[in-house]
Amino acid sequence: MSERYNKGMEVRRHILGEAHVARAEAAKTAFDEPFQELITETAWGNVWASDGIPDRERSMLTLALLAALGNFDEIPMHIRATARTGASKTDVLEVFQHVALYAGVPRANHALKLAKETYAEMEADR
C-alpha cells in the first residue's frame, strides 16, 4: 500500500476509532476494495491528514456539509468521532443551527435528531 494509504488508515483510526475501522475492514470485499482504497487515500490520507485546520473544526465542517447536503447516513459516525476530535455537543448544536439558516430547517432538524440519538447511544455505552 502507498504511504498516503497508510497515513489515511492511521488518521481514520484516530478519528473514527479502532473498533469502527476494524468493522469496516472486515466488511470490505473485492468488489468495494478499490473504493475503500480511494477514500482512505483521499479523504483520510490527504484531507483529514492535513494540518490546515484542527480536527475539531474539520469535524464541525463535515457535520455541516453532511447535513446541508442531506447525507444523513454518515452523521452518526461523525457524531461518534466528536469524542476524539474535540467538537462538543454545543459545537454540534451551533453547526446544525447554521445549517438551518443556510440549507434549511428540515435538514438541520433531521441531523439534530440523529445527533441526539447517537449521543444517547454513546452515553448508554459508557
Contact map, one row per residue, 1 for C-alpha under 8 A:
111011000000000000000000000000000000000000000000000000000000000000000000000000000000000000000000000000000000000000000000000000
111111000000000000000000000000000000000000000000000000000000000000000000000000000000000000000000000000000000000000000000000000
111111100000000000000000000000000000000000000000000000000000000000000000000000000000000000000000000000000000000000000000000000
011111110000000000000000000000000000000010001100000000000000000000000000000000000000000000000000000000000000000000000000000000
111111111000000000000000000000000000100110001000000000000000000000000000000000000000000000000000000000000000000000000000000000
111111111100000000000000000000000000000010001000000000000000000000000000000000000000000000000000000000000000000000000000000000
001111111110000000000000000000000000000010011000100000000000000000000000000000000000000000000000000000000000000000000000000000
000111111111000000000000000000000000000111111101100000000000000000000000000000000000000000000000000000000000000000000000000000
000011111111100000000000000000000000000100011000000000000000000000000000000000000000000000000000000000000000000000000000000000
000001111111110000000000000000000000000000000000000000000000000000000000000000000000000000000000000000000000000000000000000000
000000111111111000000000000000000000000000011001100000000000000000000000000000000000000000000000000000000000000000000000000000
000000011111111110001000000000000000000100010000000000000000000000000000000000000000000000000000000000000000000000000000000000
000000001111111111011000000000000000000000000000000000000000000000000000000000000000000000000000000000000000000000000000000000
000000000111111111000000000000000000000000000000000000000000000000000000000000000001000000000000000000000000000000000000000000
000000000011111110000000000000000000000000000000000000000000000000000000000000001001100000000000000000000000000000000000000000
000000000001111111011000000000000000000000000000000000000000000000000000000011011001000000000000000000000000000000000000000000
000000000001111111111000000000000000000000000000000000000000000000000000000000001000000000000000000000000000000000000000000000
000000000000110111111100000000000000000000000000000000000000000000000000000000000000000000000000000000000000000000000000000000
000000000000000011111110000000000000000000000000000000000000000000000000000000000000000000000000000000000000000000000000000000
000000000000100111111111000000000000000000000000000000000000000000000000000000000000000000000000000000000000000000000000000000
000000000001100111111111100000000000000000000000000000000000000000000000000000000000000000000000000000000000000000000000000000
000000000000000001111111110000000000000000000000000000000000000000000000000000000000000000000000000000000000000000000000000000
000000000000000000111111111000000000000000000000000000000000000000000000000000000000000000000000000000000000000000000000000000
000000000000000000011111111100000000000000000000000000000000000000000000000000000000000000000000000000000000000000000000000000
000000000000000000001111111100000000000000000000000000000000000000000000000000000000000000000000000000000000000000000000000000
000000000000000000000111111100000000000000000000000000000000000000000000000000000000000000000000000000000000000000000000000000
000000000000000000000011111110000000000000000000000000000000000000000000000000000000000000000000000000000000000000000000000000
000000000000000000000001111111011001000000000000000000000000000000000000000000000000000000000000000000000000000000000000000000
000000000000000000000000001111111000000000000000000000000000000000000000000000000000000000000000000000000000000000000000000000
000000000000000000000000000111111100000000000000000000000000000000000000000000000000000000000000000000000000000000000000000000
000000000000000000000000000011111100000000000000000000000000000000000000000000000000000000000000000000000000000000000000000000
000000000000000000000000000111111111000000000000000000000000000000000000000000000000000000000000000000000000000000000000000000
000000000000000000000000000111111111100000000000000000000000000000000000000000000000000000000000000000000000000000000000000000
000000000000000000000000000001111111110000000000000000000000000000000000000000000000000000000000000000000000000000000000000000
000000000000000000000000000000011111111000000000000000000000000000000000000000000000000000000000000000000000000000000000000000
000000000000000000000000000100011111111100000000000000000000000000000000000000000000000000000000000000000000000000000000000000
000010000000000000000000000000001111111110000000000000000000000000000000000000000000000000000000000000000000000000000000000000
000000000000000000000000000000000111111111100000000000000000000000000000000000000000000000000000000000000000000000000000000000
000000000000000000000000000000000011111111110000000000000000000000000000000000000000000000000000000000000000000000000000000000
000010011001000000000000000000000001111111111000000000000000000000000000000000000000000000000000000000000000000000000000000000
000111110000000000000000000000000000111111111100000000000000000000000000000000000000000000000000000000000000000000000000000000
000000010000000000000000000000000000011111111110000000000000000000000000000000000000000000000000000000000000000000000000000000
000000010000000000000000000000000000011111111111000000000000000000000000000000000000000000000000000000000000000000000000000000
000000111011000000000000000000000000001111111111100000000000000000000000000000000000000000000000000000000000000000000000000000
000111111010000000000000000000000000000111111111100000000000000000000000000000000000000000000000000000000000000000000000000000
000100010000000000000000000000000000000011111111110000000000000000000000000000000000000000000000000000000000000000000000000000
000000000000000000000000000000000000000001111111110000000000000000000000000000000000000000000000000000000000000000000000000000
000000010010000000000000000000000000000000111111110000100100000000000000000000000000000000000000000000000000000000000000000000
000000110010000000000000000000000000000000011111111000000000000000000000000000000000000000000000000000000000000000000000000000
000000000000000000000000000000000000000000000111111110000000000000000000000000000000000000000000000000000000000000000000000000
000000000000000000000000000000000000000000000000111111000000000000000000000000000000000000000000000000000000000000000000000000
000000000000000000000000000000000000000000000000011111000000000000000000000000000000000000000000000000000000000000000000000000
000000000000000000000000000000000000000000000000011111101100000000000000000000000000000000000000000000000000000000000000000000
000000000000000000000000000000000000000000000000001111111100000000000000000000000000000000000000000000000000000000000000000000
000000000000000000000000000000000000000000000001000011111110000000000000000000000000110000000000000000000000000000000000000000
000000000000000000000000000000000000000000000000000001111111000000000000000000000100111000000000000000000000000000000000000000
000000000000000000000000000000000000000000000000000011111111100000000000000000000000001000000000000000000000000000000000000000
000000000000000000000000000000000000000000000001000011111111110000000000000000000000000000000000000000000000000000000000000000
000000000000000000000000000000000000000000000000000000111111111000000000000001001100101000000000000000000000000000000000000000
000000000000000000000000000000000000000000000000000000011111111100000000000000000000001000110010000000000000000000000000000000
000000000000000000000000000000000000000000000000000000001111111110000000000000000000000000000010000000000000000000000000000000
000000000000000000000000000000000000000000000000000000000111111111000000000001000000000000000000000000000000000000000000000000
000000000000000000000000000000000000000000000000000000000011111111100000001001100000000000010010000000000000000000000000000000
000000000000000000000000000000000000000000000000000000000001111111110000000000000000000000000011011000000000000000000000000000
000000000000000000000000000000000000000000000000000000000000111111111000000000000000000000000000000000000000000000000000000000
000000000000000000000000000000000000000000000000000000000000011111111111011000000000000000000000000000000000000000000000000000
000000000000000000000000000000000000000000000000000000000000001111111111001000000000000000000001001000000011001000000000000000
000000000000000000000000000000000000000000000000000000000000000111111110000000000000000000000000001000110011000000000000000000
000000000000000000000000000000000000000000000000000000000000000011111110000000000000000000000000000000100000000000000000000000
000000000000000000000000000000000000000000000000000000000000000001111111000000000000000000000000000000000010000000000000000000
000000000000000000000000000000000000000000000000000000000000000001111111111000000000000000000000000000000000000000000000000000
000000000000000000000000000000000000000000000000000000000000000001100111111100000000000000000000000000000000011000000000000000
000000000000000000000000000000000000000000000000000000000000000000000011111100000000000000000000000000000000000000000000000000
000000000000000000000000000000000000000000000000000000000000000001000011111111000000000000000000000000000000000000000000000000
000000000000000000000000000000000000000000000000000000000000001001100011111111100000000000000000000000000000001001100000000000
000000000000000000000000000000000000000000000000000000000000000000000001111111110000000000000000000000000000000001100100000000
000000000000000100000000000000000000000000000000000000000000000000000000011111111000000000000000000000000000000000000000000000
000000000000000100000000000000000000000000000000000000000010011000000000011111111100000000000000000000000000000000000000000000
000000000000000000000000000000000000000000000000000000000000001000000000001111111110000000000000000000000000000000100110000000
000000000000000100000000000000000000000000000000000000000000000000000000000111111110000000000000000000000000000000000110010000
000000000000001110000000000000000000000000000000000000000010000000000000000011111111100000000000000000000000000000000000000000
000000000000000000000000000000000000000000000000000000010010000000000000000001111111111100000000000000000000000000000000000000
000000000000000000000000000000000000000000000000000000000000000000000000000000111111111100000000000000000000000000000000000000
000000000000011100000000000000000000000000000000000000000000000000000000000000001111110000000000000000000000000000000000000000
000000000000001000000000000000000000000000000000000000110010000000000000000000001111111000000000000000000000000000000000000000
000000000000000000000000000000000000000000000000000000110000000000000000000000000111111100000000000000000000000000000000000000
000000000000000000000000000000000000000000000000000000011011000000000000000000000110111110110000000000000000000000000000000000
000000000000000000000000000000000000000000000000000000000000000000000000000000000110011111110000000000000000000000000000000000
000000000000000000000000000000000000000000000000000000000000000000000000000000000000001111111000000000000000000000000000000000
000000000000000000000000000000000000000000000000000000000000000000000000000000000000000111111100000000000000000000000000000000
000000000000000000000000000000000000000000000000000000000001000000000000000000000000001111111110000000000000000000000000000000
000000000000000000000000000000000000000000000000000000000001001000000000000000000000001111111111000000000000000000000000000000
000000000000000000000000000000000000000000000000000000000000000000000000000000000000000011111111100000000000000100000000000000
000000000000000000000000000000000000000000000000000000000000000000000000000000000000000001111111110000000000000000000000000000
000000000000000000000000000000000000000000000000000000000001101100000000000000000000000000111111111000000000000000000000000000
000000000000000000000000000000000000000000000000000000000000000100100000000000000000000000011111111100000001101100000000000000
000000000000000000000000000000000000000000000000000000000000000000000000000000000000000000001111111110000001000000000000000000
000000000000000000000000000000000000000000000000000000000000000100000000000000000000000000000111111111000000000000000000000000
000000000000000000000000000000000000000000000000000000000000000100110000000000000000000000000011111111111011000000000000000000
000000000000000000000000000000000000000000000000000000000000000000000000000000000000000000000001111111111111100000000000000000
000000000000000000000000000000000000000000000000000000000000000000000000000000000000000000000000111111111000000000000000000000
000000000000000000000000000000000000000000000000000000000000000000000000000000000000000000000000011111110000000000000000000000
000000000000000000000000000000000000000000000000000000000000000000011000000000000000000000000000001111111011000000000000000000
000000000000000000000000000000000000000000000000000000000000000000010000000000000000000000000000001111111111000000000000000000
000000000000000000000000000000000000000000000000000000000000000000000000000000000000000000000000001110111111100000000000000000
000000000000000000000000000000000000000000000000000000000000000000000000000000000000000000000000000100011111110000000000000000
000000000000000000000000000000000000000000000000000000000000000000110100000000000000000000000000001100111111111000000000000000
000000000000000000000000000000000000000000000000000000000000000000110000000000000000000000000001101100111111111100000000000000
000000000000000000000000000000000000000000000000000000000000000000000000000000000000000000000001000100001111111110000000000000
000000000000000000000000000000000000000000000000000000000000000000000001000000000000000000000000000000000111111111000000000000
000000000000000000000000000000000000000000000000000000000000000000100001001000000000000000000001000000000011111111100000000000
000000000000000000000000000000000000000000000000000000000000000000000000000000000000000000001001000000000001111111110000000000
000000000000000000000000000000000000000000000000000000000000000000000000000000000000000000000000000000000000111111111000000000
000000000000000000000000000000000000000000000000000000000000000000000000001100000000000000000000000000000000011111111100000000
000000000000000000000000000000000000000000000000000000000000000000000000001100100000000000000000000000000000001111111110000000
000000000000000000000000000000000000000000000000000000000000000000000000000000000000000000000000000000000000000111111111000000
000000000000000000000000000000000000000000000000000000000000000000000000000000000000000000000000000000000000000011111111100000
000000000000000000000000000000000000000000000000000000000000000000000000000100110000000000000000000000000000000001111111110000
000000000000000000000000000000000000000000000000000000000000000000000000000000110000000000000000000000000000000000111111111000
000000000000000000000000000000000000000000000000000000000000000000000000000000000000000000000000000000000000000000011111111100
000000000000000000000000000000000000000000000000000000000000000000000000000000000000000000000000000000000000000000001111111110
000000000000000000000000000000000000000000000000000000000000000000000000000000010000000000000000000000000000000000000111111111
000000000000000000000000000000000000000000000000000000000000000000000000000000000000000000000000000000000000000000000011111111
000000000000000000000000000000000000000000000000000000000000000000000000000000000000000000000000000000000000000000000001111111
000000000000000000000000000000000000000000000000000000000000000000000000000000000000000000000000000000000000000000000000111111
000000000000000000000000000000000000000000000000000000000000000000000000000000000000000000000000000000000000000000000000011111
